[in-house]
Each structure stands twice: as structure tokens, then as C-alpha cells.
Amino acid sequence: MERKQPESIRNKRRPVGIVNSITTNYIHLRNPWVTALWSAMFPGFGYIIMGSYIKGFLLIAWELLINTQAHINTAIMYTYLGQFDLAREILNVRWTLLYLSVWAFSIWGSYSLTIDLNKLAILGIREDSTMLPVTIGAMDINFLDKRQPWVSVGLSLLSPGLGHLYTHRIPTSFFLLSLTIGTVYMSHILEAIQYTAVGAFSQATAVLDPQWFLFIPSLYGFAVYDSYVNTVEYNKLFEQEQARFLRDNYQNPKFSSRLTETKSQEN
């Protein structure tokens, strides 16, 4: 048992993270413009980055429904090709106007939440907040450990969600894997790849559904980025927790360092 733990309320006031059987949720400093950018690319991604799963999943489900009904991705494709008449013709105005308000809220909400969580992260660091690094549940075992960020990237490139499964972020992993299966199936990209491999380019173009295909770049980009950042930050969290444990339990109270001497001089 840790000697200083019973005297401390650091882990109750402003915890920096939690380790449970399904995920490791962790508050750390983030760039609010990055989360806003991901929300602009795919509403909901900005919230998932911050570990706000319910809001993120709801916004992703909303994006899939409204975008497919309004044919926004198809209209974007025709716009890039310079076929503006086809873009205007295929775009469903009634669904498009419904899309804009929630899209703007997703950007603003993720930006604001990132700023607030950054403040909590700073306070948690200054208070030297603690957390339990290991949890054993009836369904799974989760623990803080050092992992390789590029392994997360490689697994995410194989299939979005595998990199998050590697870092034990199971809610995000399950959702991304399910989203990948649905998007790949609806876009017919595997058939298009097969036709392309045999040189039947006209058939590949005909079978590919651009409405669902244009979801795939954002999906892969987010999976690679988020799994990499999670792995890096989890490694930092592991080092911080281990350093705090060793300092509280094994460091001589009379030990002096430049850091402690500087703090004593300031006081």
C-alpha cells in the first residue's frame, strides 16, 4: 500500500484519467483547432478525440444519416469535377439546410470543450493527480503500459479501429470497425479495386458509390491520427504515474534536487 495515498485527495478532486475494463480515458493538453478541424471534416470525430464517446457517436450517426439523404458527398465530387449543374441537381436542399446547424455546433462545441479540458489538464498536472494504473474486471483486464505508436498506425492502416484496439480504447475501436465495414460495403470499393486490378476501369467507375466512398479518407485519416496520439499520450501517462509512485514511496524525503531547491527559494 502506498504510504502517501491515504493522505491524498489528488485522485478525487481533479483526476487526469481513468483505467477501466473497456477503455483508458485520459485528459491531456490538445490543440483546440485540431479538434475543430476534425469536427469540420466529420462531425463527432472531435468529441471522440477527447474521449466524449456518447456525443461523438451521436454526431457520427447524425452525419451518416443527413449526409447520405442530402447527397452532400456526391455534390462535392461533382463540384470538384466542375459539373456544377449536376451538383445542384443532386443536392437535396431540405436535408442540406438541416445539416448546417449541427455541423456548426459540432465545430464550436469541440473547440470549446478542448479549451475547458486543457484547463482541467493543467490543474491536474499541478495537483499531481493520481490514478489506478491497473483494473481487472469480469470482462477484461486493462493496464497502463508502454506501447509503440507506429504499431498503432500500421494497425489503423490495415483497418480503422485496430489501432484503438491495440491501445485498449474499445468503444472507439468497436465503432470504427463497424463504421468501416458499413462504409466499405456500401461504397463497393472492394469490387472497384478488383475491376481496377484486371484493367476494367469503366466497370470500376460504374460500380463505385461516391457518396459512401468519400467517407473513407476521413475515416482512415482519423483512425491513424487518433491512435498515434493516444499511444504517445498513454506512454507519457505511464511514465508520469510510475515516476510519481517511485517518488512517493522510495525517494528519501531529504533528497534535494535543483527543482526542489528552486521551489524552496521561490517560497
Backbone hydrogen bonds, N-H to C=O, Kabsch-Sander energy under -0.5 kcal/mol:
donor,donor_aa,acceptor,acceptor_aa,energy
7,E,4,K,-0.6
8,S,5,Q,-1.6
12,K,9,I,-1.3
13,R,9,I,-1.9
14,R,10,R,-1.0
18,I,25,N,-2.6
20,N,18,I,-0.6
20,N,23,T,-2.4
25,N,18,I,-1.9
25,N,23,T,-0.5
27,I,16,V,-3.5
28,H,26,Y,-0.5
34,V,31,N,-1.0
35,T,31,N,-1.4
36,A,32,P,-2.0
37,L,33,W,-2.0
38,W,34,V,-2.2
39,S,35,T,-2.0
40,A,36,A,-1.8
41,M,37,L,-2.1
42,F,38,W,-2.5
45,F,42,F,-2.3
48,I,44,G,-2.0
49,I,45,F,-2.2
50,M,46,G,-0.9
51,G,48,I,-1.6
52,S,47,Y,-2.5
53,Y,51,G,-1.4
56,G,52,S,-2.0
57,F,53,Y,-3.2
58,L,54,I,-2.2
59,L,55,K,-2.3
60,I,56,G,-2.1
61,A,57,F,-2.4
62,W,58,L,-2.2
63,E,59,L,-2.4
64,L,60,I,-2.4
65,L,61,A,-2.0
66,I,62,W,-2.8
67,N,63,E,-2.3
68,T,64,L,-1.5
69,Q,65,L,-1.9
70,A,66,I,-2.5
71,H,67,N,-1.2
72,I,67,N,-1.6
75,A,71,H,-2.0
76,I,72,I,-2.3
77,M,73,N,-2.2
78,Y,74,T,-2.3
79,T,75,A,-2.0
80,Y,76,I,-2.3
81,L,77,M,-1.6
82,G,79,T,-1.2
83,Q,78,Y,-2.5
84,F,82,G,-1.3
87,A,83,Q,-1.7
88,R,84,F,-2.4
89,E,85,D,-2.1
90,I,86,L,-2.3
91,L,87,A,-1.4
92,N,70,A,-1.9
93,V,91,L,-0.8
96,T,92,N,-2.1
97,L,93,V,-2.4
98,L,94,R,-0.8
99,Y,95,W,-1.3
100,L,96,T,-1.4
101,S,97,L,-0.7
102,V,98,L,-0.8
103,W,99,Y,-2.0
104,A,100,L,-2.3
105,F,101,S,-2.1
106,S,102,V,-2.5
107,I,103,W,-1.6
108,W,104,A,-2.4
109,G,105,F,-3.4
110,S,106,S,-2.0
111,Y,107,I,-1.9
112,S,108,W,-2.5
113,L,109,G,-2.5
114,T,110,S,-1.9
115,I,111,Y,-1.7
116,D,112,S,-2.0
117,L,113,L,-2.7
118,N,114,T,-2.1
119,K,115,I,-1.5
120,L,116,D,-1.8
121,A,117,L,-2.4
122,I,118,N,-2.2
123,L,119,K,-2.2
124,G,120,L,-2.6
125,I,121,A,-2.1
126,R,122,I,-2.3
127,E,123,L,-2.2
128,D,125,I,-0.8
129,S,124,G,-2.3
135,T,142,N,-2.8
137,G,135,T,-0.5
137,G,140,D,-2.6
142,N,135,T,-2.4
144,L,133,P,-2.3
151,V,148,Q,-0.7
152,S,148,Q,-1.3
153,V,149,P,-1.8
154,G,150,W,-2.3
155,L,151,V,-2.5
156,S,152,S,-2.2
157,L,153,V,-2.0
158,L,154,G,-1.5
159,S,155,L,-2.0
162,L,159,S,-2.1
165,L,161,G,-1.8
166,Y,162,L,-1.8
167,T,163,G,-1.1
168,H,165,L,-1.1
169,R,164,H,-3.2
170,I,22,I,-1.8
170,I,168,H,-0.8
173,S,169,R,-2.3
174,F,170,I,-3.0
175,F,171,P,-2.1
176,L,172,T,-2.7
177,L,173,S,-2.5
178,S,174,F,-2.2
179,L,175,F,-2.6
180,T,176,L,-2.6
181,I,177,L,-2.3
182,G,178,S,-2.3
183,T,179,L,-2.6
184,V,180,T,-2.8
185,Y,181,I,-2.1
186,M,182,G,-2.5
187,S,183,T,-2.1
188,H,184,V,-0.9
189,I,184,V,-1.0
192,A,188,H,-1.9
193,I,189,I,-2.4
194,Q,190,L,-2.0
195,Y,191,E,-2.6
196,T,192,A,-2.3
197,A,193,I,-2.2
198,V,194,Q,-1.3
199,G,196,T,-1.1
200,A,195,Y,-2.6
201,F,199,G,-1.5
204,A,200,A,-1.9
205,T,201,F,-2.3
206,A,202,S,-2.0
207,V,203,Q,-2.3
208,L,204,A,-1.4
209,D,187,S,-2.1
212,W,209,D,-0.6
213,F,209,D,-2.3
214,L,210,P,-2.0
215,F,212,W,-1.3
216,I,212,W,-0.5
216,I,213,F,-1.5
218,S,214,L,-0.5
219,L,215,F,-2.0
220,Y,216,I,-2.7
221,G,217,P,-2.6
222,F,218,S,-2.5
223,A,219,L,-2.1
224,V,220,Y,-2.4
225,Y,221,G,-2.3
226,D,222,F,-3.0
227,S,223,A,-1.9
228,Y,224,V,-1.8
229,V,225,Y,-2.5
230,N,226,D,-2.6
231,T,227,S,-2.0
232,V,228,Y,-2.2
233,E,229,V,-2.7
234,Y,230,N,-2.7
235,N,231,T,-1.9
236,K,232,V,-1.8
237,L,233,E,-2.5
238,F,234,Y,-2.5
239,E,235,N,-2.1
240,Q,236,K,-2.5
241,E,237,L,-2.6
242,Q,238,F,-2.4
243,A,239,E,-2.4
244,R,240,Q,-2.4
245,F,241,E,-2.3
246,L,242,Q,-2.3
247,R,243,A,-2.3
248,D,244,R,-2.6
249,N,245,F,-1.8
250,Y,246,L,-2.3
251,Q,246,L,-1.1
251,Q,247,R,-0.5
255,F,252,N,-2.3
261,E,257,S,-2.7
262,T,258,R,-2.2
263,K,259,L,-2.1
264,S,260,T,-2.4
265,Q,261,E,-2.2
266,E,262,T,-2.1
267,N,263,K,-2.1
